[in-house]
Amino acid sequence: MVVDQLVLEKSGVVVRVREDGSYSVGQHGRDEVWHAPMEKGAVIGIGQHTPGDVEGESWWVVYGQSDAQADVTVRLEDGSHVPVLRIGDIFVCEWVSTPQQALLYRSDRPVESQPTNLSVLFARPRFMPTAPFPENDRL
């Protein structure tokens, strides 16, 4: 089976997509976990650390499904834009910063649903203990 692969430079995250649409996203060198094709419009965010666990910056990755021809742009809360890469119908982007919200615009979604309904907020879950570095915790 043909597998396309994209290795992200900053995070080392590897995105693999099979010709049947199944995919794997994970750190380089870890066992692959294959998933059924992403649901239409799905968006997922992962980070190097839980917000507030470390001092300073970490890497962050957002990936999701969109029509292969769709234009996808990502703007961070600080106003900067993040390059978006494609592998099949999966888009993926990465950056290094303190935790912040990523706002997505996708040409395959109605304008009225964007950007407020298409965002990923990296924040410490409320069930976790107090952050050792609260300045890097969004809540």
Secondary structure, 3 states (H helix, E strand, C coil): CCEEEEECCCCCEEEEEECCCCEEEEECCCCCCCECCCCCCCEEEEECCCCCCCCCCEEEEEEEECCCCCCEEEEECCCCEECCEEECCEEEEEEEECCCCEEEEECCCCHHHCCCCCEECCCCCCCCCCCCCHHHCCC
